[in-house]
Amino acid sequence: MHVGTSYKQRTPDGAFDAIVVGSGIGGLACAAALAKYGKKRVLVLERHYRIGGYTHAFSRRGYEWDVGVHYLGELGPRGAVRGIFDRLTDGTLRWAPLPDVYDRIVLGDRSYDYVTGARRFASKMIEYFPGETEAIGRYVTLVKQVSRAGARYFVDRALPRAVSRLAGPLLRRGYMRYATRTTREVLRELTRNEELIAVLTGQFGDYGLPPSRSSFAIHAAVASHYLGGAWYPIGGAGAIARAFAPIVEAAGGELSHSAEVAEVLVEGGRAAGVRMRDGRTFRADLVISDAGAANTFGALLPEAERPASLVKALRSATPSVGYMCLYLGFRHTDAELGLTGTNLWLYPDADHDANIARFLADPSAPLPLVYASFPSAKDPSFQERFPGRATIDLITLCPWDWVEKWKDTTWMKRGADYEALKASFSERLLEVLFARLPQLRGKVDHAELSTPLTTRHFASHPRGELYGLDHDPARYRLPLRAQTPVPGLYLTGADLVSAGVAGGLVAGVLTAGAILGVRTILDIMRR
Ligand SMILES: Cc1cc2nc3c(=O)[nH]c(=O)nc-3n(C[C@H](O)[C@H](O)[C@H](O)COP(=O)(O)OP(=O)(O)OC[C@H]3O[C@@H](n4cnc5c(N)ncnc54)[C@H](O)[C@@H]3O)c2cc1C
């Protein structure tokens, strides 16, 4: 079942209280919160032919793959993220737990398991590193503490400016101390054991930056997010948009896909609606952008209306690295192939920073990270929906510069040299997978590689960014707020909070709270 209607077939009509540009999780959560808690009639406009942004799923030749949803944390019965999803979707989304070992970190020939539960995680790490008991204990306490401080820091981004001027310093205190330092700096204060640091940062692909470049804030957020284990949406990633849409529609709203917004209309200094790529306009007093900070302030706002200081600050921010994903299909079940839902993080060795630097300088250097996810094994409904089949996603990093020269070519017709580049990376990704799971050799039925050009084409991230703005220490000093300097225009999505489905979800709630009042945030996020 597809969500929403095509803009090409039906023009949304009637009066809308709010327009949301982009249907990523931030846009969907904000639209649902405005509809459910503010009785607002919301129009969601999505450029892609599927609703969902990075949470959409796509099908090909009898297979289905997720794009940006491989696992989420805090979804147990009392989990914070579970509570938000349940309140915004009336509890219709269902979640399947990943195996007890949700992540396996492989450093060359050594393998380390992340097990479910903070205490069990710590014990397992102590088993691997018996001399590091104290460091591991302090680490687990610290990531939880910094992540809690993050909640206060981000709520400040939704407060009215006047309130934030007073309360902000208090709310941000405690967080900035860690947010403005790198993961490596903070971890080196806990331990000098490089193997342990490599294992503890083994999920760095979840935020795209190695330990010496990432902010400790994002490391703490991701690490603590998964300490209680991981889950996957039953019905695949597409179930997320299917759960949000009826909430928006019940309040008279609409979700329109294949609907590209060209510009935010600004009249008398305030947002007044949007102009579409085809010239049509839709009016509303509230415009919410889930299209990312770079798109919102650098492209969607008319040049004369762009807030100069924010644009300048964003110019100095680094966009996150791009990625390649090899989508694999098998005409065998997971059981036949011996696949489970445990994610594999495959690294050549323990020096993540050096591996990334070498690869970025020389694409023929060993792949610095390969993330293998097994969507069909994670989703208990997959066999019902796609009998006798299995899927795998293999992801590695790919900077935009490597594909930029083909940016003006057409999707699926980019030329032989582009296809050759893709074929060579596909081959290399497969070899890494086969080295770990040799039983898969000779069994691949479908393989299709996406590059940053694909991401730009489908998700509109200008440089095919994996995670919007980089999660380096500088990001946490950016003056980003839900209420932008243009009255009536709001920002939501990962750039407001952080990458990740949970980051986007929380951003959606914060933006709705900035519009409806802080009470809404408390109502939706209460534990
Ligand atoms: C490969 C990959 C794997 C990931 N794995 C995980 C994971 O396992 N767990 C996890 O928690 N997170 C994961 N993430 C991160 C997570 O998916 C994203 O951070 C999050 O979904 C981003 O949500 P968002 O609302 O910010 O925006 P997006 O999902 O980026 O959506 C923005 C939407 O805006 C639309 N848009 C842009 N411009 C316009 C316009 N002019 N008009 C109309 N529409 C427009 C775009 O088409 C897009 O659909 C992954 C991401 C990627 C890329």
The ligand as a MOL file (V3000), in Angstrom:
LIG
                    3D

  0  0  0     0  0            999 V3000
M  V30 BEGIN CTAB
M  V30 COUNTS 53 58 0 0 0
M  V30 BEGIN ATOM
M  V30 1 C 22.0730 4.5870 4.4180 0
M  V30 2 C 21.4830 5.1090 5.6830 0
M  V30 3 C 21.3070 4.2460 6.7410 0
M  V30 4 C 20.7380 4.7080 7.9250 0
M  V30 5 N 20.5000 3.8190 8.9370 0
M  V30 6 C 19.8640 4.2490 10.0530 0
M  V30 7 C 19.5020 3.3290 11.0810 0
M  V30 8 O 19.7390 2.1280 10.9880 0
M  V30 9 N 18.8860 3.8140 12.1950 0
M  V30 10 C 18.5990 5.1330 12.3350 0
M  V30 11 O 18.0320 5.5130 13.3650 0
M  V30 12 N 18.9270 6.0250 11.3700 0
M  V30 13 C 19.5390 5.6180 10.2380 0
M  V30 14 N 19.8540 6.5070 9.2550 0
M  V30 15 C 19.6070 7.9420 9.4700 0
M  V30 16 C 18.1510 8.3350 9.3240 0
M  V30 17 O 17.5320 7.5780 8.3190 0
M  V30 18 C 18.0580 9.8220 8.9720 0
M  V30 19 O 18.9180 10.5750 9.7860 0
M  V30 20 C 16.6500 10.3650 9.1580 0
M  V30 21 O 15.7010 9.4830 8.6080 0
M  V30 22 C 16.5620 11.7320 8.4890 0
M  V30 23 O 15.2540 12.2230 8.5860 0
M  V30 24 P 14.8890 13.7000 8.1620 0
M  V30 25 O 13.4920 13.9350 8.5740 0
M  V30 26 O 15.8960 14.6510 8.6570 0
M  V30 27 O 15.0040 13.8250 6.5910 0
M  V30 28 P 15.0660 12.9230 5.3060 0
M  V30 29 O 14.7210 11.5250 5.5820 0
M  V30 30 O 16.3550 13.2130 4.6570 0
M  V30 31 O 13.8830 13.5290 4.4300 0
M  V30 32 C 13.9120 14.7900 3.8420 0
M  V30 33 C 12.9100 14.7560 2.7100 0
M  V30 34 O 12.7480 16.0730 2.1760 0
M  V30 35 C 12.4780 15.9350 0.8080 0
M  V30 36 N 12.7250 17.2070 0.1430 0
M  V30 37 C 13.9000 17.8800 0.0840 0
M  V30 38 N 13.7560 19.0010 -0.6460 0
M  V30 39 C 12.4520 19.0410 -1.0250 0
M  V30 40 C 11.6970 19.9540 -1.8110 0
M  V30 41 N 12.2540 21.0380 -2.3410 0
M  V30 42 N 10.3820 19.6910 -2.0200 0
M  V30 43 C 9.7960 18.5910 -1.4770 0
M  V30 44 N 10.4830 17.6850 -0.7430 0
M  V30 45 C 11.7940 17.9100 -0.5240 0
M  V30 46 C 13.4450 14.8490 0.3730 0
M  V30 47 O 13.0580 14.2840 -0.8620 0
M  V30 48 C 13.3470 13.8830 1.5400 0
M  V30 49 O 12.3810 12.8940 1.3110 0
M  V30 50 C 20.3890 6.0720 8.0540 0
M  V30 51 C 20.5620 6.9430 6.9760 0
M  V30 52 C 21.0900 6.4690 5.8000 0
M  V30 53 C 21.2470 7.4020 4.6500 0
M  V30 END ATOM
M  V30 BEGIN BOND
M  V30 1 1 1 2
M  V30 2 1 2 3
M  V30 3 2 2 52
M  V30 4 2 3 4
M  V30 5 1 4 5
M  V30 6 1 4 50
M  V30 7 2 5 6
M  V30 8 1 6 7
M  V30 9 1 6 13
M  V30 10 2 7 8
M  V30 11 1 7 9
M  V30 12 1 9 10
M  V30 13 2 10 11
M  V30 14 1 10 12
M  V30 15 2 12 13
M  V30 16 1 13 14
M  V30 17 1 14 15
M  V30 18 1 14 50
M  V30 19 1 15 16
M  V30 20 1 16 17
M  V30 21 1 16 18
M  V30 22 1 18 19
M  V30 23 1 18 20
M  V30 24 1 20 21
M  V30 25 1 20 22
M  V30 26 1 22 23
M  V30 27 1 23 24
M  V30 28 2 24 25
M  V30 29 1 24 26
M  V30 30 1 24 27
M  V30 31 1 27 28
M  V30 32 2 28 29
M  V30 33 1 28 30
M  V30 34 1 28 31
M  V30 35 1 31 32
M  V30 36 1 32 33
M  V30 37 1 33 34
M  V30 38 1 33 48
M  V30 39 1 34 35
M  V30 40 1 35 36
M  V30 41 1 35 46
M  V30 42 1 36 37
M  V30 43 1 36 45
M  V30 44 2 37 38
M  V30 45 1 38 39
M  V30 46 1 39 40
M  V30 47 2 39 45
M  V30 48 1 40 41
M  V30 49 2 40 42
M  V30 50 1 42 43
M  V30 51 2 43 44
M  V30 52 1 44 45
M  V30 53 1 46 47
M  V30 54 1 46 48
M  V30 55 1 48 49
M  V30 56 2 50 51
M  V30 57 1 51 52
M  V30 58 1 52 53
M  V30 END BOND
M  V30 END CTAB
M  END
